Amino acid sequence: MVWLRNVALAAATFGASWGGAIWFWRETNRMPASGELVLYLLVLPVALLSALWLGRKVWTRATLPAAPAAAGAANAATEIPAAPPLPAALTIAATAVRAPHGESVAELRAALSEHRARPQLDSELYDDDGYPILSARLTEAGDAALREELEQWRHRQQLDDPRFDQAQWRALAAASAVVADLAAEATLHEDLEPWLEQQQARQQNRLPPDAPAARTPPTLQLLALWPQAWQPAQRDLAWQWLRHLATQTGWPQTLIAPAAPLQQQQERQDDDAGALLAQLLQRAGNPQQPSLALVIAADSHLSDAAVNRLLNQQTLYTAAHPQGHIPGEGAAGLLLADANVAQQIGATGSVLQAVHIGRRSASADTVKRDTDTCLSSAIADVLKAAQLDGAAIELVTADTGHRTSRVTELMHVVTAAAPQLDPGADVISVGASSGSCGAVSWLTALAIADAEAQQRGGPALSISNEDPYRRCAALIRPAQAAPTA
């Protein structure tokens, strides 16, 4: 290696100078002065090394054959290959959350930064010993008003009773609020109003025969992530209700894509947000199919039945079981669009550049010494896909909760991938404040990463490691910093 050769040459030069000087002083039997020590032990070897270096440079230039300038430019272009184009990305046109410590992303970020977002003792739910459990409860679930409105709609549609329990009603109420917020953002599409006016004129026979057809807005994909415990009939009715809310907000029902077949949902797993986002990114590169998707997740464990399930499974957080689950609830959603659709909506959010998923070989709940590299590989893959180095990451958000195994895993991968980050200021763990809430926690983490990336002006890494097996990493860039593919 070149550096080894240079070190050996320097060592030989200094050794020869020092050895010669010491031999000379011994032979003459005298003590050298200070000036002689500096001259023979420092100045002489440095001068010899400089002379050798200059001589080598002169010899190299003298012996190089002349080459035309054009050939040199061509060689330079050959030596520096162009970076491959970035994969298609999706703009985060809007986000919305309903969390125990914030009715919006801004409120939740403020609570997290001020360390006010903590689970509290619940005034309605108790453990087997009669003590109140620790929970993360929404301030206003609104399930009573929702029940009345949804029941009236269900009777008009002649749909069967889904038999939601208390926790499911609370989750659906939070989801309804999030969908209403995001659907309102989608209705800002510049083609929607002209298209609706033309459709109305056509129905009333007021459209001139030679009138040019208005551009049709893109089809909205309404993609809901429900807990696996929900029955198929419950998930189906909940999706239909959310579609009804989107149309009530102003988005046409004819421009909402049908629900994904049950088989596709089961292949992906109902609450697998990482797989769903990865699929959307894969489809985003097709210019013939504009991308506009509303991704929503909702969950709640705030009911006697849900708490009893955790108690029976011995997985509820208690003083005797500090590694258990803290019941939580909430909803979170993202409105995602390709670059053209985002421009038509007027969105200026961040860009979801890459998502990579993996699966652990053993459950994180049972392993004693964790050596699984699944999450590290997902982070490395997402950085490679985004053509970024870990040193460029401004912050990390995660769905990580309070359990030691998850916190240790998160800190390990963050230290390895982005050691410049301050764990206290640059790593935001949503799960510790929201309790166990399934896919809601990671969509909330993505929503916070979107806001933080825009504020800090740099890329953010979002990590999911709460599930016993699934691991996921996503890279979010501020729109102005995202290069075009």
C-alpha positions in Angstrom: 0.0 0.0 0.0 1.2 3.6 -0.8 0.9 4.8 2.8 3.0 1.9 4.1 5.7 2.7 1.6 5.7 6.4 2.6 5.9 5.5 6.3 8.8 3.1 5.7 10.6 5.8 3.7 10.2 8.4 6.4 11.4 6.0 9.1 14.4 5.1 7.0 15.3 8.7 6.4 15.0 9.7 10.1 16.8 6.5 11.2 19.7 7.2 8.8 20.0 10.9 9.9 19.9 10.1 13.6 22.2 7.1 13.4 24.8 9.0 11.4 24.7 12.0 13.8 25.0 9.8 16.9 27.9 7.8 15.3 29.8 11.0 14.4 29.4 12.5 17.9 30.6 9.2 19.5 33.7 9.1 17.2 34.6 12.7 17.9 33.9 12.2 21.7 32.1 15.5 22.2 28.7 16.7 23.3 26.6 18.3 20.5 25.2 21.8 21.0 21.4 22.6 20.9 21.7 23.9 17.4 23.4 20.8 16.2 20.6 18.6 17.7 17.9 20.5 15.9 19.9 20.5 12.6 20.8 16.8 12.4 17.9 15.3 14.2 15.0 17.3 12.7 16.0 19.7 9.9 18.2 17.3 8.0 15.7 14.4 7.7 12.9 16.8 6.8 15.0 18.4 4.1 16.0 14.9 2.7 12.3 13.9 2.6 11.3 17.2 0.9 14.1 16.7 -1.7 12.9 13.2 -2.4 9.3 14.3 -2.7 10.1 17.2 -5.1 12.4 15.0 -7.1 9.7 12.3 -7.5 7.2 15.0 -8.7 9.6 16.5 -11.2 10.5 13.0 -12.6 6.9 12.0 -12.9 5.9 15.1 -14.8 9.0 14.9 -17.0 8.3 11.2 -18.0 4.5 11.6 -18.6 3.6 11.5 -22.3 1.7 14.5 -23.7 -2.0 13.9 -24.0 -4.7 16.0 -25.8 -6.9 18.0 -23.5 -10.0 16.4 -24.9 -8.7 12.9 -24.1 -7.9 14.1 -20.5 -11.5 15.4 -20.1 -12.8 12.1 -21.4 -10.7 10.1 -19.0 -11.8 12.3 -16.1 -15.5 11.7 -17.1 -14.8 8.0 -17.2 -13.1 8.0 -13.7 -16.1 9.7 -12.0 -19.2 7.7 -12.8 -22.5 9.5 -12.6 -24.6 8.6 -9.6 -27.6 6.4 -10.4 -31.0 8.2 -10.4 -32.9 8.2 -7.1 -35.9 5.9 -7.0 -39.3 7.5 -7.2 -40.4 9.3 -4.1 -43.7 10.4 -2.6 -44.5 13.8 -1.2 -46.0 13.9 2.3 -48.7 16.4 1.3 -50.3 16.5 4.8 -50.3 14.7 8.1 -52.8 14.4 10.9 -52.7 12.8 14.3 -55.0 12.3 17.3 -52.7 11.4 20.2 -53.1 11.3 24.0 -50.8 14.3 24.3 -51.8 16.3 21.2 -54.7 16.8 18.8 -52.2 17.8 16.1 -48.6 17.2 15.2 -47.6 20.7 16.5 -49.2 20.0 19.9 -47.6 16.6 20.2 -44.2 17.9 19.3 -44.5 20.6 21.9 -45.5 18.1 24.6 -42.6 15.8 23.6 -40.0 18.6 23.7 -41.3 19.8 27.1 -41.3 16.2 28.5 -45.1 16.5 29.2 -46.0 13.4 27.1 -46.1 10.6 29.7 -48.7 7.9 30.4 -50.8 8.5 33.5 -52.7 6.5 36.0 -56.1 5.7 34.5 -59.3 6.7 36.4 -61.4 4.0 34.7 -59.3 0.9 34.3 -57.8 -1.3 37.0 -55.6 -4.4 37.4 -56.5 -7.6 39.2 -55.4 -6.1 42.5 -57.8 -3.2 42.1 -55.1 -0.6 41.4 -55.5 1.9 38.5 -53.3 0.9 35.5 -50.9 3.2 33.6 -52.4 4.2 30.3 -52.2 6.8 27.5 -55.8 8.0 27.0 -57.1 10.4 24.4 -58.6 13.5 26.0 -61.7 13.5 23.7 -62.5 10.2 22.1 -66.0 11.3 21.0 -67.2 7.8 20.7 -70.7 8.6 21.9 -71.4 11.1 19.2 -69.8 8.9 16.6 -72.0 5.9 17.6 -75.2 7.9 17.0 -74.0 9.3 13.6 -72.6 6.0 12.4 -75.7 4.0 13.4 -77.9 6.4 11.5 -75.7 6.0 8.4 -75.5 2.2 8.8 -79.3 1.9 8.9 -79.6 4.1 5.7 -77.1 1.8 4.0 -78.7 -1.3 5.4 -75.5 -2.7 6.7 -75.1 -5.3 9.4 -74.2 -4.3 13.0 -70.4 -4.7 13.3 -70.6 -5.1 17.1 -67.7 -2.8 18.0 -66.5 -2.9 21.6 -65.7 0.2 23.5 -62.0 0.3 22.4 -63.0 -0.1 18.7 -65.5 2.7 19.0 -62.7 4.9 20.4 -60.3 4.0 17.7 -62.8 4.6 15.0 -63.7 8.0 16.4 -60.0 9.0 16.3 -59.7 7.7 12.8 -62.7 9.6 11.7 -61.2 12.9 12.8 -57.9 12.2 11.0 -59.6 11.2 7.7 -61.7 14.3 7.8 -58.5 16.5 8.2 -56.6 14.7 5.4 -59.5 14.5 3.0 -60.0 18.2 3.3 -56.4 18.7 2.2 -57.0 16.4 -0.8 -59.9 18.6 -1.9 -57.5 21.4 -2.5 -56.5 19.7 -5.8 -56.7 22.3 -8.6 -58.6 20.1 -10.9 -61.3 19.0 -8.5 -63.6 22.0 -8.6 -63.7 22.4 -12.4 -64.3 18.7 -12.8 -67.2 18.7 -10.2 -68.8 21.7 -12.0 -68.6 20.0 -15.3 -70.1 16.8 -13.9 -72.9 18.8 -12.4 -73.6 20.6 -15.6 -73.6 17.3 -17.5 -76.1 15.8 -15.2 -78.4 18.9 -15.6 -78.0 18.9 -19.4 -76.3 22.3 -19.3 -73.0 21.3 -20.8 -72.4 22.5 -24.4 -71.7 19.6 -26.8 -68.4 21.1 -27.8 -67.2 21.9 -24.3 -63.6 20.5 -23.7 -63.5 17.8 -21.1 -62.2 19.0 -17.7 -59.1 17.2 -16.4 -60.1 14.3 -14.1 -58.5 14.5 -10.6 -56.5 11.4 -9.6 -58.1 8.5 -7.9 -57.7 8.6 -4.1 -56.5 5.4 -2.4 -58.0 5.1 1.1 -55.8 2.7 2.9 -56.6 1.8 6.5 -54.5 -0.2 8.9 -56.6 -1.9 11.6 -55.5 -4.1 14.5 -55.3 -7.8 13.7 -57.9 -8.5 16.4 -60.6 -6.7 14.3 -62.9 -9.1 12.4 -63.1 -8.8 8.6 -66.7 -7.5 8.8 -65.6 -4.8 11.3 -62.7 -3.7 9.1 -64.9 -3.6 6.0 -67.6 -1.4 7.7 -65.0 0.9 9.2 -63.5 1.4 5.8 -66.9 2.2 4.3 -67.5 4.7 7.0 -64.2 6.4 6.4 -65.0 6.6 2.7 -68.3 8.2 3.6 -66.5 10.8 5.7 -64.1 11.6 2.8 -67.1 12.2 0.4 -68.8 14.3 3.1 -65.6 16.5 3.1 -65.9 17.0 -0.6 -64.0 14.3 -2.4 -66.1 12.4 -5.0 -67.0 8.8 -4.1 -66.4 7.9 -7.8 -62.8 9.0 -7.4 -62.1 6.7 -4.4 -60.4 3.4 -5.3 -62.2 0.3 -4.0 -61.0 -1.4 -0.9 -58.1 -3.8 -1.3 -59.2 -7.4 -1.4 -59.1 -9.2 1.9 -56.5 -11.7 0.5 -54.1 -8.8 -0.2 -54.6 -7.4 3.3 -53.8 -10.7 4.9 -50.7 -11.2 2.8 -49.4 -7.8 4.0 -51.0 -8.2 7.5 -53.6 -5.6 8.5 -51.3 -3.4 10.6 -48.1 -3.6 8.6 -47.4 0.0 7.8 -43.9 -0.6 6.5 -45.0 -3.1 3.8 -47.8 -0.8 2.7 -45.6 2.3 2.3 -43.0 0.2 0.5 -45.7 -0.9 -2.0 -46.8 2.7 -2.6 -43.2 3.7 -3.3 -42.8 0.9 -5.8 -45.9 2.1 -7.7 -45.0 5.8 -7.5 -42.6 5.5 -10.5 -45.4 4.9 -13.0 -46.2 8.2 -14.8 -49.4 6.7 -16.3 -50.9 6.2 -12.8 -50.9 9.4 -10.6 -50.4 8.6 -7.0 -52.6 10.0 -4.3 -53.0 7.9 -1.1 -54.5 8.5 2.3 -52.9 6.1 4.7 -54.6 5.9 8.1 -54.0 3.8 11.2 -56.1 3.6 14.4 -56.1 1.5 17.5 -57.2 1.6 21.2 -56.6 -0.7 24.2 -58.7 1.4 26.5 -61.4 -0.9 27.5 -62.0 -3.5 30.2 -61.9 -6.3 27.6 -58.6 -5.1 26.2 -57.0 -4.8 29.6 -58.3 -8.2 30.6 -56.7 -9.7 27.5 -53.3 -8.2 28.5 -53.8 -9.5 32.0 -54.6 -13.0 30.8 -51.5 -13.0 28.6 -49.4 -11.6 31.4 -48.3 -8.8 29.2 -49.8 -5.7 31.0 -47.4 -3.2 32.5 -47.4 -3.4 36.3 -45.0 -2.7 39.1 -44.2 -6.5 39.1 -44.0 -6.6 35.3 -42.2 -3.4 34.1 -41.6 -4.9 30.7 -45.3 -5.2 29.9 -47.5 -3.1 27.6 -48.9 0.2 28.6 -52.4 0.5 26.9 -52.6 3.4 24.5 -54.9 4.7 21.8 -55.0 7.1 18.9 -54.9 7.6 15.2 -52.4 8.9 12.6 -52.5 9.5 8.9 -50.4 10.6 5.9 -51.6 12.0 2.6 -49.1 10.9 0.1 -48.8 12.1 -3.5 -46.3 11.9 -6.4 -44.5 15.1 -7.4 -47.1 16.2 -10.0 -50.1 15.6 -7.8 -48.5 17.3 -4.8 -47.9 20.4 -6.9 -51.5 20.4 -8.0 -52.6 20.2 -4.4 -50.2 22.9 -3.4 -48.3 20.7 -1.0 -44.9 21.8 0.4 -44.3 18.9 2.8 -41.3 16.6 2.9 -40.5 13.7 0.7 -40.7 10.0 1.6 -37.6 8.9 -0.2 -37.2 5.2 0.7 -38.7 2.5 2.9 -37.0 -0.8 3.7 -38.4 -3.6 5.8 -37.0 -6.7 7.5 -38.0 -9.5 9.8 -36.2 -10.7 12.9 -35.3 -14.4 13.2 -36.5 -14.5 16.8 -38.9 -12.5 18.8 -37.5 -9.5 20.6 -39.7 -10.3 23.6 -37.9 -13.6 24.3 -34.3 -13.3 23.2 -31.8 -12.7 26.0 -28.8 -11.5 24.1 -29.8 -9.7 21.0 -27.5 -10.1 18.0 -30.0 -9.7 15.3 -28.9 -7.3 12.5 -32.3 -7.0 10.8 -32.9 -3.4 11.8 -29.3 -2.4 11.0 -29.6 -3.9 7.5 -32.9 -2.0 6.9 -31.2 1.3 7.9 -28.2 0.6 5.7 -30.5 -0.2 2.8 -32.6 2.9 3.2 -29.5 5.1 3.4 -28.1 3.5 0.3 -31.4 3.9 -1.6 -31.5 7.5 -0.7 -27.7 8.0 -1.6 -27.0 9.4 1.8 -24.4 8.9 4.5 -25.4 8.5 8.1 -23.6 11.7 9.0 -26.2 13.7 7.0 -29.1 12.5 9.2 -30.5 15.4 11.3 -32.7 13.4 13.6 -34.3 10.0 14.3 -38.0 9.3 15.1 -39.2 5.9 16.3 -42.2 4.1 17.6 -40.0 2.7 20.4 -41.8 2.4 23.7 -40.5 2.0 27.3 -39.3 -1.6 27.2 -35.6 -2.1 27.7 -35.1 -4.4 24.7 -36.6 -1.9 22.3 -34.8 1.1 23.8 -31.4 -0.7 23.7 -31.9 -1.9 20.1 -32.8 1.7 19.0 -29.8 3.3 20.7 -27.5 0.6 19.3 -28.5 1.2 15.7 -28.6 5.0 16.0 -25.1 5.1 17.5 -23.9 2.9 14.7 -25.6 4.7 11.8 -25.5 8.3 13.0 -23.2 8.7 15.9 -23.3 12.5 15.6 -26.9 12.7 17.0 -27.6 13.7 20.5 -29.9 11.0 22.0 -31.7 13.6 24.2 -32.4 16.1 21.5 -32.2 14.3 18.2 -33.9 10.9 18.9 -37.7 11.1 19.4 -39.4 7.9 20.7 -43.2 8.2 20.2 -44.1 4.9 21.8 -42.9 5.9 25.2 -45.6 8.5 25.4 -48.5 7.0 23.4 -48.4 3.5 24.9 -48.9 0.3 22.9 -50.9 1.4 19.8 -49.8 -0.8 16.9 -49.2 0.9 13.6 -50.4 4.2 15.0 -47.1 4.9 16.8 -45.0 4.6 13.7 -47.3 6.7 11.4 -47.2 9.3 14.2 -43.4 9.0 14.2 -43.4 9.6 10.4 -45.6 12.6 10.8 -43.2 14.1 13.4 -40.2 13.3 11.1 -42.0 15.2 8.3 -42.4 18.3 10.5 -38.9 18.1 12.0 -37.2 17.6 8.6 -38.9 20.7 7.3 -37.9 22.7 10.3 -34.3 21.5 10.5 -33.8 21.5 6.7 -32.2 18.1 6.6 -33.1 14.4 6.2 -34.7 12.4 9.0 -34.6 8.7 9.7 -37.8 7.0 11.1 -37.5 3.6 12.7 -40.1 1.0 13.7 -39.0 -1.7 16.2 -42.0 -2.1 18.6 -43.3 -5.2 16.9 -41.7 -8.5 18.1 -40.6 -9.4 14.6 -41.1 -6.6 12.1 -38.4 -4.0 11.6 -38.6 -1.0 9.3 -36.7 2.1 8.4 -37.8 5.1 6.3 -35.9 8.1 5.0 -37.6 11.5 4.8 -36.1 14.6 3.1 -37.4 18.2 3.1 -38.8 18.9 -0.3 -36.3 21.6 -1.1 -33.4 19.2 -0.4 -34.8 16.3 -2.3 -33.1 15.8 -5.7 -35.3 14.9 -8.6 -35.1 11.3 -9.7 
